[in-house]
Amino acid sequence: MTASLLLIIAYSISPYSLLLQRRSSSSINPTIQQPVAGGGGEEEEVLSSEQYSCVSRQQLHIIRSSYSSSKPSPFLLSRLKEYEQRHKRCDPFSESFNRSSREQPEEKEDVELDCRYIVWTPVNGLGNRMLSISSSFLYALLTNRVLLVDFGPDMVDLFCEPFHNSTWFLPRDFTFKKLLRREEEEEEQKKEMPYVASLLQLFLSYDNDDYDKLFFKSETQPLLEKVPWLVLRSDQYFAPYLFLMPCFRAELDRMFPDDKETVFHHLGRYLFSPSNQVWGHITGFYDAYLAKADRRIGLQIRVFSLDKTPASLILSQVINCIQEESRIIILPNATTTSRNRTTTTTTAILVASLFGQFYTELNKMYKEWNEKAGATVVGVYRTNHEEIQVLGSSSHNMKALVDIYLLSMCDVLVTSPRSTFGYVAHGLAGLTPWILQSQDIEDEEQRVKEPACRRGVSKEPCLQFHANYYDTNPDHREPGGPVPVIMDCEDFQYGLKLVNRRV
């Protein structure tokens, strides 16, 4: 272990960290094998041959204690412990799983299953995926379901198993066709008895329609309780809308009684511990370039279209943001004096972007500043630049996850509007970011908006596309809404996000 990490590990351990530490003692390495449906004998073999220490889980909670003072509520901790017990009882190695997924139920009582599932399936980029997984897990907590994930080859090497002595992977030989065939047969056999589907597919993505949005009505939830298998396709952070639903509001208020801006912060930290391979890249870069700086600034620059918004315009905006807000960066001539000795305050800037020109120009600019200061006062660093987002690539996702976690270890974050990548980084960090203003693509003069960036209103990610069942207007006090902890996103016109107070 490096010296810088050893110094950080001197911090005290929180109650939440103890829960994470307990889970780290027997984690399954997801890079070796996914479970095979059938249970029984496979469990002992997998758990005995694939136990390993998830290094990031052991170190992250200690490192993070210096970045965030937020603690989960005792009720949330108790619900997480209950969930771990349920997950172990119902995981793919269990008899309950076999009974629930059996193609032909042996007895009528099999309809009354003791384990119900929500299966997450991937869509869009890594940021969207991490946001929708955390939302799915919150829904599983609220409805006493078990979360299973259908990771493809591009994700299986990214994270440690999150649940104690168990797995969240859907078995590799498990197919939804079995359940769909069973549903068709039950449909043919039902007569006068109410029909309950064995499986229901949920589409909660940006392009969902009015039928899909029925999921967000409280009146729909009693019907969903009777469905053993929910298969979810979502690229959205839909957790904020659960706070609008009267059926979940009381439970959520107990889970997050004081700080509504820490929903993703706590759930994301609980679920997403980088695999040993990813963690090695993270700590190697951190120790080499960021650890010794007095201040770490993370710049997350997402460009949706260089044709519509030129790189030069975005670069000017980033520079203006840094220079306008003196709280963001300490200029090179900033020094402190101690006992007749002048000490230069150093700043490390991490540039996370697909496009290399932002790093190149910023590095050039600050090199000139360093020459004037006579010392390396500001260092500019990057881990990679791939130019384009590559969906379905394990290598690309691994590099993206490294950037996300390095950004989350910074003291200050400047993020791009509407970027789920940035949402995940500042959510894991527990920081309220500075958000670059969206540029008007129709502005022929290509002027940088003033101010170039604004402080966000919340640490939480934005739900960009949502249903309209519950009123969020603070002036309308009707049953079922509004909820004071919901407001419009500052970077997305029709989005919603959780806040501790309206501004």
C-alpha positions in Angstrom: 0.0 0.0 0.0 1.4 3.4 -0.9 2.4 6.0 1.8 -0.3 8.4 0.8 -3.1 5.8 1.3 -1.6 4.8 4.6 -1.8 8.3 5.8 -5.5 8.6 4.8 -6.3 5.3 6.5 -5.6 7.0 9.9 -9.2 8.5 9.8 -11.9 7.1 12.0 -14.5 4.6 10.7 -18.2 5.4 10.6 -21.1 3.0 11.4 -21.8 2.8 7.7 -18.1 1.9 7.1 -18.5 -1.0 9.6 -21.3 -2.4 7.5 -19.2 -2.2 4.4 -16.2 -3.7 6.3 -18.3 -6.6 7.4 -19.4 -7.3 3.8 -15.9 -7.2 2.5 -14.8 -10.3 4.3 -16.4 -12.6 1.8 -16.9 -11.1 -1.6 -17.2 -13.1 -4.8 -14.9 -12.1 -7.7 -17.2 -11.2 -10.6 -14.5 -11.5 -13.1 -14.1 -15.3 -12.6 -17.5 -16.8 -12.9 -21.2 -16.0 -13.0 -23.6 -18.4 -11.2 -25.3 -21.1 -13.1 -29.0 -21.6 -12.4 -29.6 -24.8 -10.5 -28.3 -23.8 -7.0 -27.2 -26.3 -4.3 -23.8 -27.7 -5.0 -22.5 -24.8 -7.1 -22.7 -22.3 -4.2 -20.1 -24.0 -2.0 -17.7 -24.4 -4.9 -18.0 -20.8 -6.0 -17.8 -19.3 -2.5 -14.8 -21.4 -1.5 -12.7 -21.0 -4.7 -13.6 -17.4 -5.6 -13.5 -15.6 -2.2 -11.1 -12.7 -2.3 -10.6 -9.4 -0.6 -12.3 -6.4 -2.4 -9.5 -3.9 -1.8 -11.5 -0.9 -2.8 -14.2 -1.7 -0.3 -11.7 -1.9 2.5 -10.0 1.4 1.6 -12.7 3.6 0.0 -14.7 4.1 3.2 -11.6 5.2 5.0 -10.4 7.5 2.2 -13.9 9.0 1.9 -14.1 9.9 5.6 -11.9 12.9 4.8 -14.2 14.0 2.0 -17.7 13.6 3.3 -19.2 13.9 6.8 -22.6 12.6 5.7 -23.7 9.5 7.7 -26.6 7.2 6.7 -29.6 7.1 9.1 -29.9 4.1 11.5 -33.1 3.2 9.7 -31.4 3.0 6.3 -28.6 0.9 7.8 -31.2 -1.5 9.3 -33.0 -1.8 5.9 -29.6 -2.5 4.2 -28.9 -5.3 6.7 -32.4 -6.7 6.2 -31.9 -6.6 2.4 -28.6 -8.5 2.6 -30.4 -11.3 4.5 -33.2 -11.4 1.9 -30.7 -11.3 -1.0 -28.8 -14.3 0.5 -32.1 -16.2 1.0 -33.2 -15.5 -2.6 -30.1 -15.3 -4.6 -29.5 -17.5 -7.7 -28.0 -20.2 -5.6 -31.1 -20.6 -3.5 -34.0 -23.0 -3.8 -36.3 -20.0 -3.6 -34.8 -18.7 -6.8 -35.2 -22.1 -8.5 -38.8 -22.3 -7.4 -39.6 -18.8 -8.6 -38.0 -19.3 -12.0 -39.2 -22.9 -12.6 -40.8 -23.2 -16.0 -43.6 -25.5 -14.8 -44.8 -24.9 -11.2 -45.3 -28.2 -9.4 -48.0 -27.0 -7.1 -50.6 -24.3 -7.0 -48.9 -22.9 -3.9 -46.0 -21.9 -6.0 -47.9 -18.8 -7.0 -47.3 -17.5 -3.5 -43.6 -17.1 -3.8 -41.4 -15.9 -0.9 -38.9 -14.2 -3.2 -39.7 -11.5 -5.8 -37.2 -10.0 -8.1 -36.4 -6.9 -10.1 -33.9 -7.6 -12.9 -31.9 -4.7 -14.2 -30.8 -4.8 -17.9 -28.3 -2.4 -19.5 -29.0 0.5 -21.8 -26.8 3.6 -22.8 -23.5 4.6 -21.1 -22.0 3.8 -17.8 -23.2 6.9 -16.0 -26.8 6.2 -17.0 -26.4 2.6 -15.9 -25.0 3.4 -12.5 -27.9 5.9 -11.9 -30.6 3.4 -13.0 -29.1 0.6 -10.9 -29.1 2.7 -7.8 -32.7 3.7 -8.5 -33.6 0.0 -9.0 -32.0 -0.9 -5.7 -34.0 1.8 -3.9 -37.1 0.4 -5.4 -36.1 -3.1 -4.3 -35.6 -1.8 -0.7 -39.1 -0.2 -0.7 -40.9 -3.2 -2.2 -38.9 -6.1 -0.5 -37.6 -7.3 -3.8 -34.2 -8.7 -4.7 -32.1 -6.9 -7.3 -30.4 -9.0 -9.9 -28.3 -7.5 -12.7 -27.9 -8.8 -16.3 -24.4 -7.4 -16.9 -22.9 -8.0 -20.3 -19.2 -8.6 -21.0 -18.6 -4.9 -20.9 -19.5 -4.6 -17.2 -18.6 -7.8 -15.4 -15.0 -6.7 -14.6 -15.9 -3.3 -13.2 -17.3 -3.8 -9.7 -17.0 -6.1 -6.7 -20.0 -8.0 -5.6 -22.0 -5.7 -3.3 -23.9 -8.2 -1.1 -22.4 -10.2 1.7 -21.6 -13.8 0.7 -23.8 -13.8 -2.3 -24.1 -12.7 -5.9 -26.3 -10.2 -7.8 -25.6 -11.6 -11.2 -28.5 -13.2 -13.1 -27.3 -16.7 -14.1 -25.7 -16.8 -17.4 -27.9 -19.7 -18.5 -31.1 -18.1 -17.3 -33.4 -16.8 -20.1 -36.5 -14.7 -19.9 -38.0 -17.0 -22.5 -38.8 -19.6 -19.9 -40.8 -17.1 -17.9 -42.5 -15.7 -21.0 -43.6 -19.2 -22.1 -44.9 -19.8 -18.6 -46.9 -16.5 -18.8 -48.4 -17.5 -22.1 -49.5 -20.9 -20.7 -51.1 -19.3 -17.6 -52.9 -16.9 -19.9 -54.4 -19.8 -21.8 -55.3 -21.7 -18.6 -56.9 -18.9 -16.6 -60.7 -18.8 -16.6 -62.6 -16.8 -14.0 -59.7 -16.3 -11.6 -57.8 -13.0 -11.7 -54.8 -13.3 -13.9 -51.4 -12.2 -12.5 -48.4 -12.3 -14.9 -45.3 -14.1 -13.9 -43.1 -11.5 -15.6 -43.6 -7.9 -16.4 -41.2 -5.8 -18.5 -40.7 -2.2 -17.4 -39.5 0.5 -19.7 -38.4 3.6 -17.7 -36.0 5.1 -20.3 -36.0 8.6 -21.8 -38.3 7.4 -24.6 -41.0 5.8 -22.4 -44.6 6.3 -23.2 -47.7 7.0 -21.1 -48.3 3.2 -20.6 -44.8 2.8 -19.2 -45.2 5.7 -16.9 -48.1 4.0 -15.1 -45.3 2.5 -13.0 -45.1 5.8 -11.2 -48.7 5.8 -10.0 -49.2 4.7 -6.4 -52.4 2.9 -7.5 -50.2 0.6 -9.8 -48.0 -0.7 -7.0 -50.4 -3.2 -5.4 -50.7 -4.9 -8.8 -47.0 -5.0 -9.3 -46.6 -6.6 -5.8 -48.2 -9.8 -7.2 -45.7 -10.1 -10.1 -42.7 -12.2 -9.1 -40.4 -11.0 -11.9 -40.0 -7.4 -13.0 -37.5 -6.9 -15.8 -36.4 -3.3 -16.0 -34.9 -1.3 -18.9 -34.0 2.2 -17.7 -31.3 4.8 -18.3 -32.8 7.3 -15.8 -32.2 8.2 -12.2 -35.8 7.7 -11.3 -35.3 7.8 -7.5 -36.6 11.4 -7.1 -40.0 10.4 -8.5 -40.3 7.7 -5.9 -40.4 10.5 -3.3 -43.5 11.9 -5.1 -45.4 8.7 -4.8 -47.6 8.7 -1.6 -47.2 4.9 -1.1 -43.4 5.3 -0.6 -43.1 8.7 1.0 -43.2 7.7 4.7 -40.6 5.0 4.2 -38.3 7.2 2.3 -38.6 9.9 4.9 -37.4 7.4 7.5 -34.5 6.3 5.3 -33.4 9.8 4.6 -34.8 11.9 7.4 -32.5 14.9 7.4 -30.6 15.0 4.1 -32.5 14.3 1.0 -29.4 15.2 -1.1 -27.6 12.0 -0.1 -29.8 9.3 -1.7 -27.4 8.5 -4.5 -24.4 9.3 -2.3 -25.2 6.5 0.1 -26.7 4.0 -2.2 -24.0 4.5 -4.9 -21.2 4.1 -2.3 -22.9 1.0 -1.0 -23.3 -0.7 -4.4 -20.4 0.3 -6.4 -17.0 -0.7 -5.1 -14.5 -0.9 -8.0 -12.9 -4.2 -8.8 -9.3 -4.8 -7.8 -8.2 -4.2 -11.4 -10.0 -0.9 -11.6 -9.0 0.1 -8.1 -5.3 -0.4 -9.0 -5.6 2.1 -11.9 -7.4 4.6 -9.6 -4.9 4.5 -6.7 -1.9 4.4 -9.1 -3.0 7.6 -10.8 -4.1 9.3 -7.6 -0.9 8.7 -5.8 1.2 9.7 -8.7 -0.5 13.0 -9.6 -3.2 14.1 -7.1 -2.3 13.0 -3.6 0.4 15.6 -2.9 -1.6 18.6 -4.0 -3.1 20.9 -1.5 -6.2 21.2 -3.6 -7.7 18.9 -6.2 -10.0 20.4 -8.9 -12.0 18.0 -11.1 -13.1 19.3 -14.5 -15.6 17.0 -16.3 -16.1 18.3 -19.8 -18.9 16.5 -21.8 -19.3 17.6 -25.5 -22.5 16.4 -27.1 -21.7 17.9 -30.5 -18.5 19.8 -31.5 -20.3 20.8 -34.7 -22.9 22.8 -32.8 -20.7 23.9 -29.9 -17.0 24.4 -30.9 -14.3 23.2 -28.6 -12.8 26.8 -28.4 -16.1 28.1 -27.0 -16.2 25.4 -24.4 -12.6 25.9 -23.4 -13.2 29.7 -23.0 -16.2 28.9 -20.8 -14.1 26.5 -18.6 -11.4 29.1 -18.2 -13.9 31.9 -17.4 -15.5 29.6 -14.9 -12.2 28.9 -13.1 -11.1 32.6 -13.2 -14.5 34.1 -12.2 -15.0 32.0 -9.2 -12.0 32.6 -6.9 -13.3 29.9 -4.6 -12.7 27.3 -7.3 -8.9 27.7 -7.8 -6.0 29.3 -6.0 -4.0 31.4 -8.5 -0.3 30.7 -8.9 0.9 33.7 -7.0 -1.0 32.5 -3.9 1.5 31.7 -1.1 1.4 31.2 2.7 4.2 32.2 5.1 5.1 30.1 8.1 8.1 30.9 10.5 10.0 33.0 8.0 9.4 30.5 5.2 7.2 31.0 2.1 5.2 28.0 1.0 3.5 27.7 -2.3 0.0 26.3 -2.3 -0.3 23.7 -5.0 -3.4 22.7 -7.0 -3.9 19.6 -9.2 -6.5 19.9 -12.0 -7.9 16.6 -13.3 -9.4 16.9 -16.8 -11.9 14.2 -17.6 -13.0 14.5 -21.2 -13.2 12.4 -24.4 -11.4 15.2 -26.2 -7.7 15.8 -25.7 -7.7 19.4 -26.8 -9.1 20.6 -23.4 -6.2 19.1 -21.5 -3.7 20.3 -24.0 -4.8 23.9 -23.9 -5.2 24.0 -20.1 -1.9 22.4 -19.6 -0.2 24.9 -21.9 -1.8 27.8 -20.1 -0.9 26.7 -16.6 2.7 25.9 -17.6 3.1 29.5 -18.4 1.6 30.5 -15.1 4.0 28.1 -13.3 7.0 29.7 -15.1 5.9 33.1 -13.8 5.4 31.8 -10.3 8.8 30.1 -10.4 7.4 26.8 -9.2 4.9 24.1 -10.2 1.8 25.7 -8.6 -0.9 24.2 -10.8 -0.6 20.8 -12.4 -3.0 19.7 -15.1 -3.5 15.9 -15.6 -5.6 13.4 -17.5 -6.0 9.7 -17.5 -7.0 9.2 -21.2 -8.8 10.7 -24.1 -10.8 8.4 -26.5 -12.5 11.1 -28.7 -15.7 9.1 -28.9 -17.9 7.2 -26.4 -17.7 3.5 -27.2 -20.8 1.6 -26.0 -20.4 -2.1 -25.2 -16.6 -1.8 -24.6 -15.2 -3.2 -21.4 -12.0 -1.2 -21.9 -13.9 2.0 -22.4 -16.1 1.4 -19.4 -13.1 0.7 -17.2 -11.4 3.9 -18.2 -14.7 5.8 -17.6 -15.0 4.3 -14.1 -11.5 5.3 -13.3 -12.3 8.9 -14.2 -15.5 8.9 -12.3 -13.8 7.7 -9.1 -10.9 10.1 -9.5 -13.3 13.0 -9.9 -15.1 11.9 -6.8 -11.9 12.2 -4.9 -11.5 15.9 -5.8 -12.2 18.8 -3.4 -14.1 20.8 -6.0 -15.9 19.7 -9.2 -16.9 21.6 -12.3 -19.2 19.5 -14.5 -21.0 19.8 -17.8 -24.8 20.3 -17.9 -27.0 17.2 -18.6 -24.1 14.8 -18.2 -24.9 11.6 -16.2 -21.2 11.0 -16.0 -20.9 14.2 -14.0 -23.9 13.3 -11.9 -22.4 10.1 -10.8 -19.0 11.7 -9.9 -20.4 14.5 -7.8 -23.0 12.2 -6.2 -20.3 9.7 -5.1 -18.2 12.6 -3.8 -21.1 14.2 -1.9 -20.3 17.5 -3.4 -22.5 20.2 -4.9 -20.8 20.9 -8.3 -20.2 24.1 -10.3 -22.1 23.5 -13.5 -21.1 25.0 -16.8 -23.9 26.9 -18.4 -25.5 25.4 -21.5 -24.4 27.3 -24.6 -27.0 28.4 -27.2 -26.2 26.5 -30.3 -28.0 29.1 -32.4 -25.8 31.9 -31.1 -23.9 32.9 -34.3 -21.5 35.1 -32.5 -20.5 32.1 -30.2 -20.3 34.2 -27.1 -19.6 32.6 -23.7 -22.6 33.0 -21.4 -22.1 35.0 -18.3 -21.6 33.8 -15.7 -19.8 30.8 -17.3 -20.9 28.5 -14.5 -23.2 28.4 -11.5 -23.2 26.6 -8.3 -25.6 23.6 -8.3 -28.6 23.6 -6.0 -28.1 20.0 -4.9 -25.6 17.1 -4.6 -28.2 14.8 -6.2 -28.4 13.7 -9.9 -31.2 14.9 -12.1 -34.1 12.8 -13.3 -34.2 14.1 -16.8 -37.4 12.6 -18.1 -40.3 11.8 -15.8 -44.0 11.3 -15.6 -46.4 14.1 -14.6 -48.8 12.4 -12.2 -47.9 14.5 -9.1 -47.7 18.2 -9.0 -44.3 19.7 -8.0 -45.4 23.3 -8.0 -44.9 24.7 -4.4 -48.0 26.9 -4.8 -50.3 24.0 -5.4 -51.0 22.2 -2.1 -53.1 19.2 -3.2 -53.3 15.7 -1.8 -50.4 13.6 -3.1 -48.2 16.6 -4.0 -46.2 18.6 -4.0 -43.2 17.5 -2.0 -40.9 20.3 -0.7 -37.8 18.2 -1.4 -38.3 18.2 -5.2 -37.5 21.0 -7.6 -36.6 21.5 -11.2 -33.1 20.6 -12.4 -30.8 23.6 -13.0 -29.3 22.1 -16.1 -32.3 20.3 -17.7 -35.5 22.2 -18.4 -37.9 19.4 -17.7 -36.0 17.4 -15.1 -36.5 16.9 -11.3 -34.1 16.5 -8.5 -34.0 16.0 -4.8 -33.0 19.0 -2.6 -33.0 19.8 1.1 -34.7 23.1 0.5 -36.1 25.0 -2.5 -34.1 28.0 -3.8 
